[in-house]
């Protein structure tokens, strides 16, 4: 009976994962149909990012070249990765007058990393339950958007699939999406307060 229960539990887990993958597939198909952008004639470079290391190696020079604003919609684990690899560069960018805006859906375990970014001036907002496309845009020109980002460990060799492009038309489309999501989200400080109350009701 114990073996039957274990096999049944494993089967249900895989069925749940398959349903989740199917939902993501349908969502990507829907988003693909909604994208009414045309690559500009001036820029046409598109690259596929295949690992976390490659993503960071492209993000660093992009951030250095960014003059005004870097916006991002990303999984909460990215704030931890940023704390490990890019937070000093982010601070330098903000110190020279740049603006950073990030939308995430985070839980209690990410509070310290979120607070670390708030402390250097990153404007972070919480969008509970968001499962849409993850992306970032540098100065409304360079952008990355996720095909498959499922990072659960902090290795630079972690595989991922993202599109990098310097096409401004695509960046404009992503910025419009970002502004819409920003209006739907709440300040990270509010989310932190809610999470601390859940853990310690008397705080």
N, C-alpha and C positions, 0 to 999 in steps of 0.2 A: 504493500500500500504506500509506503514512503517513497518508493521509486516512482509509482504512478503519480503521486502528488508532485514530486519534483519535475517529472516530465511535463505534466500538465501546466505547472507554473512557468516552465521555460517556454512552452508552446504559446501560452498567453502573452508572454513578454514579446516574443517575436511577432505575434499577430499585431500587438500594439505598435511595434516599431514599423511594421509594414503599413499600417493605417496612417501613421504619422508621415511616412515617406510619400504615400499617395496624396495626402493633404497638401504637402509641400509641392508636389508635382502639379496638382491642380491650381494651386495659388500662383506658381511661376508661369503656368500657361495663361492664366487670367491676366497677370501683369504684363506678360509679353504682348498680348492682344491690345492692351491699353496704351502701350508705348507708341506714341505717334511722333517720334523724333526722327530726323534725317541727319546723318553725319554731315558735318560741314565740309565745304570744299577745301578750306584752308588747312584743317587738321584731320588726319585719318589714321592715327596710330592707335592700334588696339593690341594689348598684350594679355596673356593669360598668366596669372600668378598661381603657382602650384604649391607653395609652402609658406609657413609663417615667416621664415627667414627672408624669403624673397619679398614678401609683403612689406616687412620692416625696412629692407634695403631700398625699396622704392619710395616708401613713405618719408624716410629721413631727408633725402635731398628735396623732395616735394615740399616738406615743411620748411626747410631752410630757404627755399625760393618763394614761399608764400609771404605776401606782404600784408594782407588784411584779415582773412578769415579762413578757418578750417572747421567744417561741420562734419558730424559723423552720427550715424545710426548704427549701433553695434551691440553684440552680446555683452552682458555684464562682465564676462571673463576678460574682455579686452582692457578694462581699466586696470586689472591686475597685471596683464602683460605690459601695459603702458608704464605702470609703476616700476617694472623690472628693466625696461629697455629704452623708453622714450620720454620719460617725464621731465628730465633735465632740459631736453631740447624744446619740449612744450613750454616750460617755464621761460626759457630764453625768448621764445616767440611771443609770449604774452607780455613779457617785460619790455619788448621793443614796440608794443602797441597793438599786437595782433589779437584777434578774438577767436576763442575756441568754444564751440557749442556741441554738446554730445547728448544724444537721446539713448537711454538704456532701460531695461527692465531688470532691476536688481533686488536681491534679497539680503537678509541680515549678514551673511558671510562676506558681502562685498562692501560693507559700510566703511571700513578703514581705508580701502583703496579709493572709494568715491570721495571720502572726506579729504584725502591727500590731494586729489585733483581740484576739489573746491578751494582748498587752501592756496593753491598757486594761481587761482583765477579762472579755472575752466567753468563755464556755465553748463551745468548738467541738469537734465530733466528726466523724470520717470514716466514711462508709458507702459502701464501694466498690461500684460498679455499680448504685447506686440510680437507677431511672428512673421512679419513681412520681410522684404529684401533689406539686407544690411549694406550700407554704402558710406562713402566719405567723399567730400568735395573740397578741393583746395582753391581758394580765390575764384570760385565759379568757372574754373578752367580745366583743371586736372581732377579726375575722379576714379574711384574704385567701386565696384559693386560685386556682391557675392553671388556665386553660382552655388557653392556648397561650403559653408563654414560651420564646422562641428568640432570646435576645439575643447578638449577636456584635460589637456596637460600642457605644461609650460616648456615644451621642447621646441627649439627653432626649426627642427625637422618635421614638425607636425604638418601633415598634408592639408591643403585647402585649395579651393578653386575660386578665383576672383578675376574680374576683368579690370584692367587698368587702361585708361584712355586719356588723351589730351584733347578730346573733342569738346568744344564749348557748348554745342547744342545739347549733347547728352548731359553735360554738367548742369545746364540750365533746367533740364527736365528733372534731374535729381534734386536741385535746389527747391523747385516748386513743391516736390514731394516732402522735402524736409520741413518747409515752412508750414505745410498742412499738419504734419505730425507734431511739430513744435506747439501749435495751438491746442492740440489735444492732450498734451502732457502736463505734468505738474513739477514744480521745483524739487530737486533732489533732497533739499533740506527738509521739505515736508514729508517725503518718503522715509527719510532717516528717523524723523520724530515718530512716525507711525510704527516703524519696525522696533524701535526701542521701547515703545509703550506695550507692544505685543509681548516682548520678552520680560519686561519689568513694568507691570501695570501701574506701579506706584511712582514711576519716574515722573 
